Amino acid sequence: MSMTKFILILWMCSSVPGNECIKIPTPKFVFDDMYDCTVYGYAHSEEIIISLTREFVNEKLVYTKFACDAQQVI
């Protein structure tokens, strides 16, 4: 019997031309449903941005983005 798990993928990005998004690890990345994955993605994104300085975020135009990908597991 297979079931669906949700995998969190999180990137840190910069809107500065020439910079690309980089995938960053998260303490937790497998979730039982979309809700938990999404809530964790937003909460962890907030933690990341808060851990940076205001000057760094504003100078480098830093933001995060994430996706919760459904995966079938056996």
C-alpha positions, 0 to 999 in steps of 0.5 A, a space after each residue: 500500500 502506497 501513501 503520499 508524503 510531502 517533501 519540502 524544498 526551500 531556496 534562498 534567492 536574491 533579486 540582484 541581477 546575476 544572482 541565482 537561487 540556491 537550495 538550502 537544507 531544512 531541519 525537517 523536510 518530509 511531511 504527512 500532508 500539504 498543510 504541515 509542509 506549507 505551514 513549516 515552509 512559511 515558518 522556517 522561511 521567516 526564521 531564515 530571514 529574521 536571522 539575517 541582518 536588515 542591511 543584508 536583506 535590503 542590499 542583496 534583495 534576499 527572499 526565500 521560496 519553497 515548494 511542497 512536492 507530493 511523493 508516493 512512498 511504499 
